[in-house]
């Protein structure tokens, strides 16, 4: 065998093995999701007897019962409102803060940035007690505003870190050209920095949407009234002390997963598009 043919065959074989490994990892990650969707169409009697991913009979009524008995309508709207409000607030606040840390010069800039980064090391459960006390004193406990402010606080440090890293690499010539055109610092942030930061903004949106949509424990601590609860709390309806209604629970889980998957699929093309458009950065 010629050396060139040998190395070419070796390269193809290695690439094939890598692809097979990545495919097996992907299937391992997707299997729980496929099993959840499959189980949502089964009955309480067949969910553990029928182990196939394609049910023998599809029970679509599980989704209707899950939506109706779980009261998903109110909780779904609550989660949509919380997710949209928190993500929008994080995009605005974190991008402004990150641009200021990256491009402006002011006293104690590095110390303040280190404080924000240090907050990333504190897990959310470790802040439950001070958050509870603070919200009580501010009369914000059991209010949507208090819950939203807590979630903004949770995602702020990571978002600022990601955006500042991007802004640090932004060529100064971009800002100089904007100043010549008469842009203020705020104008440069709005017209130049944000459009160039599309790939990072997409990551911030997806990451924080996932965080807010799946939040559960903090809502139980802050809210007393169930009318303010997010969608994840509705899943409690289907498990009890003596029996868990697995088909309805799987249907409810599928309902909660679909929106966040759609957000990820929608933002994925913006990540790729933003990377190609901002390749000069």
C-alpha positions in Angstrom: 0.0 0.0 0.0 1.3 3.4 -0.9 2.1 5.8 2.0 -0.3 8.4 0.7 -3.1 5.8 0.4 -2.2 4.4 3.9 -2.5 7.8 5.6 -5.7 8.7 3.7 -7.3 5.4 4.8 -6.1 5.9 8.4 -7.5 9.4 8.4 -10.9 8.2 7.1 -10.9 5.4 9.7 -10.2 7.8 12.6 -12.9 10.2 11.4 -15.4 7.4 11.1 -14.6 6.2 14.7 -15.0 9.7 16.0 -18.3 10.1 14.3 -19.5 6.8 15.6 -18.5 7.8 19.1 -20.2 11.2 18.9 -23.3 9.5 17.5 -23.4 7.0 20.4 -23.1 9.9 22.9 -25.9 11.8 21.1 -28.2 8.7 21.2 -27.4 8.3 24.9 -28.4 11.9 25.6 -31.6 11.6 23.5 -32.8 8.3 24.8 -34.3 9.7 28.1 -36.1 12.3 26.0 -37.5 9.7 23.6 -38.5 7.5 26.5 -40.4 10.4 28.1 -42.3 11.2 24.9 -43.1 7.5 24.3 -44.3 7.0 27.9 -46.6 10.0 27.6 -48.7 8.0 25.1 -49.1 4.9 27.3 -51.4 4.0 30.2 -50.6 3.4 33.8 -50.7 -0.3 33.3 -48.6 -0.5 30.2 -45.9 2.1 30.9 -43.6 -0.5 32.6 -44.8 -3.5 30.7 -44.4 -2.1 27.2 -40.7 -1.1 27.0 -40.7 -0.3 23.3 -40.2 3.3 22.2 -43.2 3.1 19.9 -46.3 2.4 21.9 -48.8 -0.2 20.6 -51.6 2.3 21.1 -51.3 6.1 21.3 -53.3 7.7 24.1 -53.5 11.4 23.1 -55.9 12.1 25.9 -53.0 12.1 28.3 -52.0 15.5 27.1 -55.5 16.9 27.5 -55.8 15.4 31.0 -52.3 16.7 32.0 -53.1 20.2 30.8 -56.6 20.3 32.5 -55.8 18.5 35.8 -52.5 20.2 36.3 -53.9 23.6 35.6 -51.1 24.2 33.0 -52.8 27.2 31.5 -52.1 29.7 34.3 -48.7 28.2 35.1 -47.7 28.2 31.5 -48.4 31.9 31.1 -46.6 32.6 34.4 -43.5 30.8 33.1 -43.6 32.6 29.7 -43.9 35.9 31.5 -41.1 35.2 33.9 -38.8 33.9 31.2 -39.4 36.7 28.8 -39.0 39.4 31.4 -35.9 38.0 33.1 -34.1 37.2 29.8 -34.9 40.7 28.4 -33.7 42.4 31.6 -30.5 40.3 31.6 -29.7 41.1 28.0 -30.1 44.9 28.6 -28.4 45.1 32.0 -25.6 42.6 31.4 -24.7 44.1 28.0 -24.6 47.6 29.4 -22.5 46.5 32.4 -20.2 44.3 30.3 -19.6 47.2 27.8 -18.9 49.6 30.7 -16.4 47.1 32.3 -14.7 46.5 28.9 -14.6 50.0 27.4 -15.0 52.6 30.1 -12.5 53.7 32.7 -13.8 54.5 36.1 -12.6 54.1 39.8 -12.7 50.5 41.2 -13.6 49.0 37.9 -11.6 45.9 38.3 -12.7 45.4 41.9 -16.4 45.6 40.9 -15.8 43.2 38.1 -14.1 40.7 40.4 -17.0 41.0 42.8 -19.4 40.1 40.0 -17.3 37.1 39.0 -16.9 36.0 42.6 -20.7 35.8 42.8 -20.6 32.9 40.2 -19.0 30.7 42.9 -22.0 31.0 45.2 -24.6 28.3 44.4 -28.2 29.4 44.4 -29.3 27.3 47.4 -26.6 29.0 49.4 -28.3 32.4 49.0 -31.9 31.2 49.8 -31.8 32.5 53.4 -30.4 36.0 52.7 -32.8 36.3 49.7 -35.8 35.3 51.9 -34.9 37.8 54.6 -34.1 40.6 52.1 -37.4 40.1 50.2 -39.3 40.1 53.4 -37.8 43.4 54.5 -38.5 44.9 51.1 -42.1 43.5 51.0 -41.3 41.7 47.8 -41.8 38.1 48.9 -44.8 36.4 47.3 -44.7 38.9 44.4 -43.7 38.3 40.8 -41.3 41.3 41.0 -39.3 39.8 43.8 -39.1 36.5 41.9 -37.9 38.2 38.7 -35.3 40.3 40.6 -33.9 37.1 42.2 -33.6 35.3 38.8 -32.0 38.4 37.2 -29.4 38.3 40.0 -28.8 34.6 39.4 -27.9 35.0 35.7 -26.2 38.4 35.9 -22.6 37.4 36.7 -22.3 34.7 34.0 -23.9 37.0 31.4 -21.6 39.9 32.2 -18.5 37.6 32.1 -19.4 36.2 28.6 -20.3 39.6 27.1 -17.2 41.4 28.6 -14.9 38.7 27.1 -16.5 39.4 23.7 -16.3 43.2 24.0 -12.7 43.0 25.0 -11.9 41.5 21.6 -13.9 44.1 19.7 -11.5 46.1 17.5 -11.2 49.8 18.7 -11.4 50.9 15.0 -15.1 50.0 15.2 -15.7 52.5 18.0 -13.5 55.1 16.3 -15.6 54.9 13.1 -18.8 55.2 15.1 -17.5 58.3 17.0 -16.6 59.9 13.7 -20.2 59.4 12.6 -21.3 61.2 15.8 -22.3 58.3 18.0 -22.2 58.7 21.8 -21.1 55.9 24.1 -24.7 54.7 24.4 -25.0 54.9 20.6 -21.9 52.8 20.1 -23.3 50.2 22.5 -26.7 50.1 20.7 -25.6 50.4 17.1 -22.2 48.6 17.1 -21.6 46.5 20.2 -24.9 44.7 20.4 -25.1 43.7 16.7 -21.6 42.4 16.7 -22.3 40.4 19.9 -25.1 38.3 18.4 -23.4 35.0 19.0 -22.8 35.7 22.6 -26.2 37.2 23.1 -27.7 34.0 21.6 -25.8 32.0 24.2 -26.9 34.3 27.0 -30.6 34.0 25.9 -30.5 30.2 25.6 -28.6 29.7 28.9 -30.8 32.0 30.9 -34.1 30.9 29.3 -33.2 27.3 30.3 -32.4 28.5 33.8 -35.6 30.5 34.3 -37.9 28.0 32.6 -36.7 25.1 34.7 -36.5 26.9 38.0 -38.5 25.2 40.8 -37.1 25.5 44.3 -36.8 29.3 44.5 -40.4 29.6 43.5 -41.5 27.4 46.4 -39.5 29.6 48.8 -40.7 33.0 47.5 -44.3 32.3 46.7 -47.1 31.4 49.1 -49.9 31.8 46.5 -50.1 29.2 43.8 -51.4 31.7 41.3 -47.8 33.1 40.9 -46.1 29.7 40.6 -44.2 28.7 37.4 -45.0 25.8 35.2 -42.7 23.3 36.9 -44.8 23.4 40.1 -47.8 22.0 38.1 -45.9 18.7 37.8 -46.5 18.1 41.5 -50.1 17.3 40.7 -49.3 13.9 39.2 -47.3 12.3 42.1 -48.7 11.6 45.5 -47.9 9.6 48.6 -49.2 6.3 47.3 -49.3 6.5 43.6 -47.6 8.4 40.8 -49.6 8.9 37.5 -46.6 8.4 35.2 -48.3 8.8 31.8 -49.8 12.2 32.8 -46.4 13.1 34.5 -44.6 12.3 31.2 -47.1 14.2 29.2 -46.7 17.2 31.5 -42.9 17.0 31.2 -43.2 16.8 27.5 -45.3 20.0 27.5 -42.7 21.8 29.6 -39.8 20.7 27.5 -41.2 21.7 24.1 -41.0 25.5 24.5 -37.3 25.5 25.6 -36.4 23.1 22.8 -38.0 25.5 20.3 -36.1 28.4 21.8 -32.9 26.6 21.4 -33.6 25.5 17.8 -34.7 29.1 17.0 -31.6 30.7 18.5 -29.2 28.1 17.1 -29.3 29.6 13.7 -28.6 33.0 15.1 -25.5 31.7 16.9 -24.1 30.3 13.6 -25.2 33.4 11.7 -23.7 35.7 14.3 -20.4 33.8 14.3 -20.1 34.1 10.5 -21.1 37.7 10.4 -18.8 38.7 13.2 -15.9 36.6 12.1 -13.9 39.8 11.7 -14.1 40.4 15.4 
